[in-house]
């Protein structure tokens, strides 16, 4: 019959993840899932009703090389048309520069914010506010303090501010200076009418109604002023610039909660950029017009003086016209003088240009060489190149650090061109001087002819010659001035707007409010799911019979359900219960085993377990009871000498028991006690001895077992846990079968290794498992308490087991226990 209980050598517990247990645990946490999902949905709902949605709008521009349609090869003025505006990177640097954004913020007055109270915040309503506030010039406005505007009537409103301190920060938005203000602590109120000038220490300006808007009585708004530099930095960081595939196309976009502000800011940015680029493009022609205007004023004054002199001389001398000979000489001499004047103008320009090149670090203010009649292609080309580089350097100075290598490269190029230009100037100056010498010789010949004329004719000739020369010079500059105006007016910016910024039904770029609930559900599912995973992963307890069968080859004799009674005598008190039926099944299995061994009487079974609290005593009492109820004489012997328990359930005393017999203090008849169960006797353990193991190994124990086998059909031994002490091992020689009790959700998997090891070593024979406390609907991790567990641990023993110690409550373990019980 031993083969019925024979097992092969069992390996250790394999640390595998129990997916089925994981799923069962997850299903048992349905209340946690509901709780966390509810919390997540509630949080998302609260966020949704408070969140302002953000929008992204964009505009698209192209960087073109637009030439002036009126500029041809025959145009006498030569200007710098393209500059560096055709370079995309320069335009990107401009868009990122602080100066551009300062102009945009100033133009749009974004430092003035119009607010309206909503349920959870003050919303920026921008132009949706029915009024506009115009700042008084050179005045201070309080910063970062909402100023309430309450409309009492259609044309009357109240300004109110609640000051918590007697000082506040203010800014003058015209010169951008900041200072501290003294303000009254508490609430300040004052009434004004629309279009009246508000003059207060903390706000100065005029509040007027926007065109086509109406006001409602008792409607409240707020005005708040924000530091200028803070606003500039905010929008400068928000502007996103994309240059797809390094093309001439730039996509400008911005994200904000107010779509109208995005539209205005993007469009104003492009407008300011285009205007600045056009100003730089026309810088050369603007400087030339300025130079021409100066020359026109000078020549105009000289022409007026000469005209007055000519008229006065004619009237005084009664001479109104030159004779034919004088006219011929005058015409020729005027031509030579004009030539000479042109050469002098060129020399003066070259002298001025040389001085400018040698003393200036910027070359963006040069007038066009054609104004002085300069036509040398080398000089024209080099001046244009220097101007280009100078404009580029000026542009980079606003966007690139001053110590960047690009400045050194530009300065090197300018220096090289300047040296070449100075050599060109020297060569051209010498040539002009030579030509001027020849002209002077011709003028001398003509002047000699004049001296042969009558004195009156000579004087008239001189005066009229000066007048003619001034008139011709004035006409030349006037023609060039008109030409410059035409060319400037025909100039267009290289910034071409492809698509202006516009709100065409932009949708929020934030996560859609409805889809946020999906994340809330996922977020609510994850915590219980992770909790179930980790508890399952680190769980080392046995939760169902299938797990036990996977851990060992020792047979499972039976499965016993959970006892919900306060008393362990469930078979006696509830003979028709499923637990009682389970013990009857155990009885049948044991009887079959004994029959195979041909045992007629004195059949012995030992009941043990790994540790205390697994239901060993509960099983011992009910196995003994079920044998007795079958009409067989049965005795239950309490051999757990360290922690006696069986007497309480039978309402008997433990004053006398096995210990008294083993130390020969009492006789056999004195230690046997009757119970309320027919055919069932009990021998309690008696007083706790100092040497339980030695007593169980004594000859008296041999005599006791021999006497019991002769007197009873079945002997049930309630022994200590084999995982704690060695007492039970001393009794194996007396027993025919051993029952090892495993308790659901209590016994650790590692304990099975201990049983397997002891069996393989032959310390325990004819062993089988009983699975106790089975609850098919039980939740993983839930501990069952019978109320009769042992208090001893794994340590050494003195007189009996260690005393029970109440453990301090661990809040973390309590929390985990709470969640696992949900």
Secondary structure, 3 states (H helix, E strand, C coil): CHHHCCCCCCCCCCCCCCHHHHHHHHHHCHHHHHHHHHHHHHHHHHHHHHCCCCEEEEEEEEECCCCCCCCCCCCCCCCCCCCCCCCHHHHHHHHHCHHHHHHHHHHHCCCEEEEEECCCCEEECHHHCCEEEEECCCCEEEECCCEEEEEEECCEEEEEEEECCCEEEEEECCCCEEEEEECCCEEEEEEEECCCEEECCCCEEEEEECCCCCCCCCCEEEEEECCHHHHHHHHHHHCEEECHHHCCEEEEEEEECCHHHHHHHHHHHHHHHHHHHHHHHCHHHHHHHHHHHHHHHHHHHHHHHHHHHHHHHHHHHCCCCCCHHHHHHHHHHHHHHHHHHHHHHHHHHHHHHHHHHHHCCCCCCCCCHHHHCCCCHHHHHHHHHHHHHHHHHHHHCCCCCCCCHHHHHHHHHHHHHHHHHHHHHHHHHHHHHHHHHHHHHHHHHHHHHHCCCCHHHHHHHHHHHHHHHHHHHHHHHHHHHHHHHHHHHHCCCCEEEEECCCCCCCCCCCCCHHHHHHHHHHHHHHHHHHHHHHHHHHCCECCCHHHHHHHCCCCEEEEEECCCCCCCCHHHHCCCCHHHHHHHHHHHHHHHHHHHCCCCCCEEEEEEECCCCCCHHHHHHHHHHHHHHCCCCEEEEECCCCCCCCCHHHCCCCCCCHHHHHCCCCCHHHHCEECCCCCEEEECCCCCCCCHHHHHCCHHHHHHHHHHHHHCCEEEEECCCCCCCCHHHHCHHHCCEEEEEEECCCCEHHHHHHHHHHHHCCCCCCEEEEEEEECCCCCCCCCCCCCCCCCCCCCCCCCCCCCCCCCCCCHHHHHHHHHHHC
